[in-house]
Amino acid sequence: MDKKTLQIRAFKALKEAVREVIKEHKQSGRPLAVWRNGKVVKISASQASRAR
């Protein structure tokens, strides 16, 4: 497997993991911690879905 293929697969896996985390947080009503303007802030899963 070449380096580019591995990078593409890793990126796809990361995107899927983020989708799953957003889904779980949306179902449970928990906020997500994200990095904005040099600070950690909590946002709703709905806000995260719209930002993607």
LOVEX-701017 format. One record per residue (C-alpha): x, y, z; residue in three letters. Coordinates in Angstrom, 3 decimals, padded with zeros to 6 digits. Layout:
<nodes>
NODE         u         v         w  residuo
NODE         X         Y         Z      ALA
...
</nodes>
This chain:
<nodes>
NODE         u         v         w  residuo
NODE   000.000   000.000   000.000      MET
NODE   001.427   003.355  -000.932      ASP
NODE   001.604   006.371   001.369      LYS
NODE  -001.149   008.304  -000.426      LYS
NODE  -003.606   005.417  -000.180      THR
NODE  -002.874   005.061   003.533      LEU
NODE  -003.458   008.795   004.052      GLN
NODE  -006.788   008.646   002.217      ILE
NODE  -007.931   005.659   004.262      ARG
NODE  -006.865   007.348   007.506      ALA
NODE  -008.723   010.548   006.590      PHE
NODE  -011.889   008.594   005.750      LYS
NODE  -011.652   006.717   009.062      ALA
NODE  -011.238   009.994   010.957      LEU
NODE  -014.270   011.528   009.228      LYS
NODE  -016.366   008.468   010.071      GLU
NODE  -015.234   008.616   013.711      ALA
NODE  -016.228   012.284   013.941      VAL
NODE  -019.645   011.508   012.437      ARG
NODE  -020.153   008.769   015.014      GLU
NODE  -019.140   011.000   017.939      VAL
NODE  -021.501   013.763   016.791      ILE
NODE  -024.308   011.223   016.432      LYS
NODE  -023.717   009.827   019.945      GLU
NODE  -023.570   013.294   021.497      HIS
NODE  -026.725   014.333   019.655      LYS
NODE  -028.586   011.274   020.969      GLN
NODE  -027.437   011.801   024.559      SER
NODE  -027.779   015.599   024.540      GLY
NODE  -024.153   016.122   025.580      ARG
NODE  -022.182   019.080   024.196      PRO
NODE  -019.013   018.653   022.173      LEU
NODE  -015.728   020.310   023.116      ALA
NODE  -014.078   022.005   020.118      VAL
NODE  -011.145   024.337   019.560      TRP
NODE  -012.085   027.863   018.407      ARG
NODE  -009.896   030.937   018.273      ASN
NODE  -007.286   029.390   020.536      GLY
NODE  -009.766   028.270   023.183      LYS
NODE  -011.818   025.195   023.999      VAL
NODE  -015.555   025.840   023.778      VAL
NODE  -018.583   023.581   024.150      LYS
NODE  -021.118   023.445   021.331      ILE
NODE  -024.224   021.368   020.711      SER
NODE  -024.028   018.397   018.386      ALA
NODE  -026.483   020.211   016.095      SER
NODE  -024.049   023.110   015.759      GLN
NODE  -021.263   020.664   014.926      ALA
NODE  -023.405   018.988   012.263      SER
NODE  -024.073   022.321   010.580      ARG
NODE  -020.384   023.325   010.714      ALA
NODE  -019.252   020.210   008.852      ARG
</nodes>
